[in-house]
């Protein structure tokens, strides 16, 4: 089977491509190498005869239409994903996260071929909740330009299923962590700033709660949906590992044998959601997926990976990326 992975040089996309190649798939990777991507994330994969890379934008209709003619499935990881950046520059998120998805859908529609599109969404589309967990049929209530763009993309995918009969399916996952994640994200930023002896910023009181999933478990879930998910369905993906941000940061510092005096409470970002929580019972019951990694074991492995792989993150970890208040910057 030959699949097109968009955004395959990003964090989750690169981990997914490694899994798919190990599983015997042929993979075409379309990536524009923007700030969320790194060519080094797939170092060593390039010689694989089942892998090829195209540098390009998912908004480039002629390019996308040509690639769609060669594949049986598209898995769309391509997106701008950092909430803080979306607060500073919302239009770029609209262009990629909404316009890019419509370009993919149009390419599938115009091809007249039976091509499945797996749209990778986010738990942030539901908004936050003080109690309980969101299910797939719950209403969407995004709080940031980023989550609004992702919610819109999901709705476009589902509308193309209903209107044109396109084989589209949507996944929504909780917070990922693991190797090759951008230094601007919470866990890598904590590790890198602490390793450099810098203060580790905590937004507000650090009480914001997220469900954390190791990236390999997320990739296995996407693979299951790609292979066996029902057209037009939404699948929540969660590991049931809910922790507040301050607890996560403290765990990282303990694993690094560093003091909590490195923690510095800073101004909270605008519109910061209090708690995300997803019910992934549908995915577990229908497709038999389960997470294989505990949070603490996966976090320990992740800390070790970043400490041993400065060659990868070093060129990406500048003052802007590691900023304690990135939403205030001009991107």
WONORFEN-V773693 format. One record per helix or strand. SS is the DSSP state (hx for helix, st for strand). FROM is the first residue (numbers start at 0). TO is the last residue. If there is no record, write none. Layout:
SS/FROM/TO, SS/FROM/TO
This chain:
st/1/5, hx/10/21, st/25/30, hx/38/41, st/50/54, hx/60/67, st/72/75, hx/82/87, hx/89/110, st/115/121, hx/122/125, st/133/133, hx/144/163, st/167/172, st/174/176, hx/185/194, st/199/202, st/208/213, hx/214/227, st/233/236, st/241/243, hx/244/254, hx/259/261, st/262/265, st/274/274, st/277/277, hx/280/286, hx/294/307, hx/309/315, hx/325/327
